[in-house]
Amino acid sequence: MFSLVHGKPMVLGSSHDVFRRCGKKNCKCAEGKLHGPFSALSVNKNGRRKIVMIKKSDTPLILKEAKRYRYFQNTMSQVRRINKEIDLLLTEVKTRTLRDYP
């Protein structure tokens, strides 16, 4: 059985590791060895994808909450698929058992 409603906080977004350049000319990142990895969330806002950096101190909590959200979304997708199958089966039962009077 699915444990969909657990009451624990979730955060919207997919977690990613991000590597960055700092912009200093003499830094190793100027030659390709980027800084990171840094944790970030990919979030859709107003139809556009946005990368939101996660504070280092918040990383474990936010990654756990993002994982809960991903589980919630995957489970909802399964529930919707099952509901569609149930609807098709019930429509078939209705079609086979319904008769006109008189």
C-alpha positions as CSV (number, residue, x, y, z in Angstrom):
1,M,0.0,0.0,0.0
2,F,1.1,3.5,-0.7
3,S,2.1,5.8,2.2
4,L,1.2,9.0,0.4
5,V,-0.2,11.1,3.2
6,H,2.5,11.3,5.9
7,G,2.2,14.9,7.1
8,K,5.9,15.5,6.8
9,P,7.1,18.7,5.0
10,M,8.1,18.5,1.4
11,V,9.8,21.0,-0.8
12,L,8.9,21.6,-4.5
13,G,11.8,20.9,-6.8
14,S,14.4,18.5,-8.1
15,S,17.8,18.4,-6.4
16,H,20.9,18.9,-8.4
17,D,24.7,19.4,-7.9
18,V,25.9,22.6,-9.4
19,F,29.5,23.5,-10.3
20,R,30.4,27.2,-10.8
21,R,33.1,29.7,-11.8
22,C,34.0,32.5,-9.4
23,G,35.1,34.9,-12.0
24,K,38.7,35.5,-10.7
25,K,41.2,35.5,-13.5
26,N,43.9,33.6,-11.6
27,C,41.6,30.9,-10.1
28,K,41.6,27.3,-11.1
29,C,38.0,27.6,-12.3
30,A,39.2,30.0,-15.1
31,E,41.0,27.0,-16.6
32,G,38.0,24.6,-16.3
33,K,38.2,23.1,-12.7
34,L,35.0,24.5,-11.4
35,H,34.0,25.0,-7.8
36,G,31.5,22.6,-6.2
37,P,29.6,20.6,-6.0
38,F,26.9,22.8,-4.5
39,S,23.4,21.6,-3.8
40,A,20.6,23.3,-5.7
41,L,16.9,22.8,-6.5
42,S,15.4,23.1,-10.0
43,V,12.0,24.7,-9.6
44,N,9.4,25.8,-12.1
45,K,8.1,29.3,-11.4
46,N,5.7,30.9,-13.8
47,G,6.4,28.3,-16.4
48,R,10.1,28.9,-16.3
49,R,12.8,26.7,-14.8
50,K,14.9,28.3,-12.1
51,I,17.9,27.0,-10.2
52,V,17.7,27.9,-6.5
53,M,20.9,27.4,-4.5
54,I,20.5,25.6,-1.1
55,K,22.3,27.0,1.9
56,K,25.0,24.6,3.2
57,S,23.4,24.4,6.6
58,D,20.0,23.6,5.1
59,T,21.2,21.0,2.6
60,P,20.4,17.7,4.4
61,L,16.9,18.8,5.4
62,I,16.0,20.3,2.0
63,L,17.3,17.2,0.1
64,K,15.2,15.0,2.3
65,E,12.1,17.1,1.7
66,A,12.8,17.2,-2.1
67,K,13.1,13.4,-2.0
68,R,9.7,13.2,-0.2
69,Y,8.2,15.5,-2.9
70,R,9.6,13.3,-5.7
71,Y,8.1,10.2,-3.9
72,F,4.8,12.0,-3.6
73,Q,4.7,12.9,-7.3
74,N,5.7,9.4,-8.4
75,T,3.0,7.8,-6.2
76,M,0.4,10.3,-7.4
77,S,1.3,9.3,-11.0
78,Q,0.7,5.6,-10.1
79,V,-2.6,6.5,-8.4
80,R,-3.8,8.4,-11.5
81,R,-2.9,5.5,-13.8
82,I,-4.7,3.0,-11.6
83,N,-7.8,5.3,-11.4
84,K,-7.8,5.5,-15.2
85,E,-7.8,1.7,-15.4
86,I,-10.6,1.5,-12.8
87,D,-12.6,4.1,-14.8
88,L,-12.2,2.1,-18.0
89,L,-13.2,-1.2,-16.3
90,L,-16.3,0.5,-14.7
91,T,-17.3,1.9,-18.1
92,E,-17.0,-1.6,-19.6
93,V,-19.1,-3.0,-16.8
94,K,-21.7,-0.3,-17.4
95,T,-21.7,-1.0,-21.2
96,R,-22.2,-4.7,-20.8
97,T,-24.9,-4.6,-18.1
98,L,-27.0,-1.6,-19.1
99,R,-30.2,-2.3,-21.0
100,D,-32.9,-0.2,-22.4
101,Y,-36.4,-0.2,-21.0
102,P,-38.8,-0.7,-22.8
